[in-house]
């Protein structure tokens, strides 16, 4: 009975952990640039005298799905969609974080940000001077026409920092931003962006819903296994008592 109920409880906990991941993916199916979380598990032997045959399921970091979403045209000057592999670099305290969300916002002082975090350029946070028009090139260069509208005076202000980091080196922080073990990563000259476009989430709502239903059924089966283990224990006790 002990082995049976240990296996059932471990499996039920694993199912709940999986459901949390898939529920979060599903909740972000319409979040611009969202990268789906992957789930993974491994077996771990229980320590202690008399537990040599007891194993449990342990959840481990499954990484991030970096499959590309669909780029849709928005016509907004400060929207960009990363083309191919690559990420936008943002500043979060003393380190960089990364995202595929290219919905860039500007505050009253001209500072650019994504999701409330400063957007990084050649020399740190990007700040635009007063302008009448702004455009972002395929290489991330931001060009403005001064406030007076003199087209001949167009100037390049800064260049968005774009990086290309292997999926195996990326994890998510509690805020959902992508990070690496390094505080900063070098710019990649091979990454480009599509101006006036945004990339959709790479989450498949249908796939996540199917996975959620499947996990619910697995959880129900494991609960039944726990009840069966309890019944076997009670029957064994009755045999021992001779009743």
TORKELO-311865 format. One record per atom (N, C-alpha, C): residue in one letter; x, y, z negated. Coordinates in steps of 0.1 Angstrom, whole numbers, plus 5000, padded with zeros to 4 digits. Example, Ala and Ser with C-alpha at 12.3 -4.5 7.8 and 13.67 -1.06 7.14 Angstrom:
2
A513249434922/A512349554922/A513249674922/S512849784929/S513749894929/S512950004921/
# end
This chain:
243
X500849885000/X500050005000/X500950135000/X502050124992/X502850244991/X503450285004/X503850185012/X504450225025/X503350285034/X502150225034/X501050265042/X500650405039/X500450435027/X499950575023/X501050675026/X502350645024/X503450735026/X503450765041/X503350665049/X503350695064/X502150785068/X500950755062/X499750835066/X499850975061/X500351005049/X500451145044/X501551215052/X502651155055/X503651215063/X503151255077/X502451165083/X501851185097/X500751295096/X499951305086/X498951405085/X499551545083/X500651555075/X501351685074/X501951725087/X502451635094/X503051665108/X501951715117/X500751655117/X499651695125/X499251845122/X499151875109/X498852015105/X499852115110/X501152075109/X502152165114/X502052185129/X501852075136/X501652095151/X500452175154/X499352165147/X498152245150/X498452395148/X499252425138/X499552565135/X500352625147/X501252555153/X502052595164/X501152615176/X500252525179/X499452535191/X498352635189/X497852655177/X496852765174/X497452895177/X498752915172/X499453045175/X499653065189/X500052965197/X500152985211/X498853025218/X497752955214/X496452985220/X496053125216/X496353175204/X495953305200/X496653415208/X497853375214/X498653475221/X498553445237/X497553375241/X497453345255/X497253475264/X496853585258/X496653705265/X497653815261/X498653775253/X499653875249/X500753885260/X500954015264/X501954035275/X503353985271/X503953905280/X505253855278/X505453755268/X504453705261/X504553605251/X505153475256/X506153415248/X506753285252/X506153185242/X505653075247/X505052975239/X506152905230/X505752875218/X506552795209/X506452645212/X507552575211/X507552435213/X507652365199/X507052245198/X507152175185/X507952045187/X508652015176/X509551895176/X509651835162/X509851705161/X509951645148/X511051535149/X511451495137/X512451385136/X512151305124/X512551175124/X512351095112/X513451125101/X513051115089/X514051135078/X513751035067/X514750965062/X514650865052/X514350925039/X513450875031/X513250925017/X514350875008/X514850965000/X515950934991/X515350884978/X516150804971/X515750754958/X515750604957/X515850554945/X515950404943/X514550344947/X514650234954/X513550164959/X512750214970/X513350324977/X512750384988/X513450365001/X514250255002/X515050225014/X514150215027/X512950165025/X512050145037/X511150255039/X511250365032/X510350475033/X510950585042/X510150625052/X510550735061/X509450835062/X509850955065/X508851065066/X509151145079/X508151215084/X508251295096/X508651435091/X509751485097/X510151625093/X510151715106/X509451825104/X509351925115/X510651995116/X511152015129/X512352095131/X512052195142/X512952295143/X512652405153/X512652345167/X511552355174/X511452305188/X511852395198/X512252515195/X512652615205/X511552695211/X511852755222/X510852845229/X510752805243/X509552805249/X509352785263/X509552915271/X510652915279/X510953035286/X510453025301/X509452935303/X508852935317/X508253075320/X508353115333/X507953245336/X506453255337/X505953375333/X504453405334/X504253465348/X503053515350/X502653575362/X502853725361/X503553795371/X503653935371/X502453995378/X501854085371/X500654155377/X500954305378/X500554365388/X500754515391/X499854595382/X500454695375/X499654785367/X499654925372/X500654965380/X500755105385/X501255205375/X501555155363/X502055245352/X503555265353/X504055385353/X505455405355/X506455345345/X505955325333/X506855275322/X506655125320/X505955055329/X505754915328/X506854845337/X507454735331/X508354655339/X508154505336/X508354425346/X508254285344/X509654225348/X510254145339/X511554085341/X511453985352/X512353985362/X512353895373/X513253775370/X512753655372/X513553535369/X513853525354/X515053475351/X515453455337/X515953595333/X515753625320/X516253745314/X515353805304/X515853895296/X515053955285/X515454105283/X514454175278/X514754315274/X515354315260/X516354405257/X516954415244/X516354525236/X515954495224/X515354595215/X516254605202/X516154715195/X516854725182/X515954705170/X516454615161/X515654585149/X516654595137/X516754705131/X517754725121/X519154715126/X519954625121/X521354615125/X521654515136/X520554465142/X520754365152/X519854385164/X520054315175/X519254315186/X518154205185/X517054225191/X515954125193/X515554135208/X514854035212/X514654025227/X513153995230/X512754035241/X511354015245/X511254015261/X510153955265/X509753965280/X508654065282/X508154125271/X507054225271/X507654355276/X507254395288/X507754515294/X506854635293/X505954635284/X505054745282/X505754855273/X506454945280/X507255045273/X506455165269/X506555215257/X505855325252/X506855435249/X506355565249/X507255675246/X506555765235/X507355805225/X506755895215/X506956045219/X506556125210/X506556275212/X507956325215/X508956255210/X510356305211/X511056245223/X510356155231/X510856095243/X511555965240/X511555915228/X512155785225/X511255665231/X511955575237/X511155455243/X511255345233/X510155265233/X510055145224/X509155045231/X509254925225/X508354815229/X507854745216/X506554745214/X506054685202/X506554755189/X506854885190/X507254955178/X508754955176/X509554875184/X510954865182/X511654945194/X512755015190/X513455095200/X513955015212/X513755065224/X514355005236/X515755045238/X516654945240/X518054975241/X518555005256/X519455095257/X520055125270/X521555115269/X522255195277/X523755185278/X524455215264/X523955305257/X524555355245/X523655355233/X522755265232/X521755265221/X520355295225/X519555345216/X518155375219/X518055475230/X517055455239/X516855545250/X515955655247/X516355775250/X515555895248/X515455975261/X514256005266/X514056085278/X513856225275/X514456315283/X514256465282/X512856495288/X512356615286/X511056645292/X511156625308/X510056565313/X510056535327/X508656555333/X508656565346/X507356565353/X507056425359/X508056355363/X507856215368/X509056135363/X508756005362/X509755905358/X509555775366/X510755715369/X510655585376/X511755495371/X511555365372/X512455265367/X512855185379/X514155175382/X514655095393/X514754945390/X515054865400/X515054725398/X516154675389/X517254765388/X518354725379/X518154775365/X516954845362/X516654895349/X517055045347/X517555105358/X517955245357/X516655335356/X516655425346/X515555515345/X515855655351/X515155695360/X515355825367/X514155915365/X514456045362/X513456135360/X513556255369/X512456325371/X512456455378/X512156555366/X512956655365/X512756755354/X511456815353/X511156875342/X509856925339/X509357035349/X510357105355/X510057205365/X509657155378/X509757015380/X509356955392/X510256965404/X511557005401/X512557015412/X513056875416/X512556825427/X512856695432/X514356675434/X514956785439/X516456785442/X517256765429/X516656795418/X517356785405/X517156645398/X516656545405/X516356415399/X517656365393/X517556305381/X518756255374/X518456115368/X519556035367/X519455905360/X519755935346/X518855895337/X518955925323/X519655805315/X519255685318/X519855575311/X519555445319/X519955335314/X519755205320/X519355105310/X518155045311/X517654945302/X518654825301/X518954785288/X519754675286/X519054545288/X519454465298/X518854335302/X519854225299/X519454125293/X520354005289/X519753875295/X520653785296/X520253645300/X520853545290/X520053485282/X520453405271/X519853265273/X520653155273/X520053015274/X518952995264/X517952915268/X516852895259/X517252825246/X518252735247/X518752665235/X519352755224/X519652875227/X520252965218/X519253055211/X518053055216/X516953145211/X516053075201/X515753155191/X514653125182/X513753245180/X512753235172/X511853345169/X511953385155/X511953515152/X511953565139/X510553575134/X510253605121/X508853605116/X507953705124/X508553805130/X507653895138/X507353845152/X507953735156/X507653675169/X508653725180/X509753795176/X510753845185/X511753735187/X512353725199/X513453625201/X514753685196/X515553595189/X516853625184/X517853515187/X519053545185/X520153455185/X520953455172/X521953375171/X522853375159/X523753505159/X523953555171/X524753675173/X523953795171/X524453905165/X523754025163/X523554105176/X524454085185/X524254145198/X524754055209/X524254075221/X524653995233/X524954085245/X525854045254/X526354125265/X525254145275/X525254255282/X524354285293/X524654185304/X523554155311/X523754065323/X523454155336/X524354155345/X524154225358/X523254155367/X522954025364/X522153945373/X520653955371/X520254025360/X518854035357/X518254155363/X517054145369/X516354265375/X514954275370/X514354385372/X512954405368/X512054445380/X510754425379/X509854475389/X509054595382/X509354715387/X508654835382/X507154835384/X506454895374/X505054905375/X504354775375/X504954675369/X504354545367/X504454495353/X503654405348/X503754345335/X503654195337/X504454115329/X504353975329/X503353925319/X502553825323/X501553775314/X502153665305/X501453615295/X501953515287/X502153385295/X503053295291/X503253175298/X502453055291/X501553095283/X500652995276/X499552945285/X499352815286/X498252755293/X497152725282/X496052805283/X494952795273/X494352655273/X494252595285/X493652465286/X494552355280/X495852365282/X496852265276/X496852275261/X496852405256/X496852415242/X495552365235/X494452385242/X493152335236/X493152185236/X493652125247/X493651975248/X494551925237/X495651985235/X496651935224/X495951955210/X495252065208/X494652085195/X493551975192/X492751945202/X491751835201/X492451705198/X493451675205/X494151545203/X494751535189/X495351645184/X495851655170/X494751635160/X493651695162/X492551675153/X492151535151/X492151465163/X491751315162/X492851235155/X494051275157/X495151205150/X495051225135/X494751355131/X494651385117/X493551305111/X492351285118/X491251205113/X491651065111/X492451015120/X492850875119/X493850855107/X494650955105/X495550945093/X494850945080/X493751025080/X492951035067/X492250905065/X491750835076/X491150705074/X492150605069/X493450615074/X494450525069/X494750545054/X494650675050/X494850695035/X493750625027/X492450635032/X491350575025/X491550425025/X492050365037/X492250225037/X493350185027/X494350265026/X495450235016/X494850235002/X493950324999/X493350334986/X492450214983/X491750164993/X490850044991/X491749924989/X492849914996/X493749804994/X494349804980/X494649924975/X495249934962/X494249894951/X492949934953/X491949894943/X491649744944/X491749684956/X491549544957/X492649464950/X493949514952/X495049454945/X494949464930/X494449574925/X494349594910/X493249494905/X492249474912/X491149384908/X491749244907/X492549204917/X493149074917/X494049054905/X494849154902/X495749144890/X494949134877/X493849204876/X493049194864/X492249064864/X492149004875/X491448874876/X489948894876/X489449014880/X488049034880/X487549034895/
# end
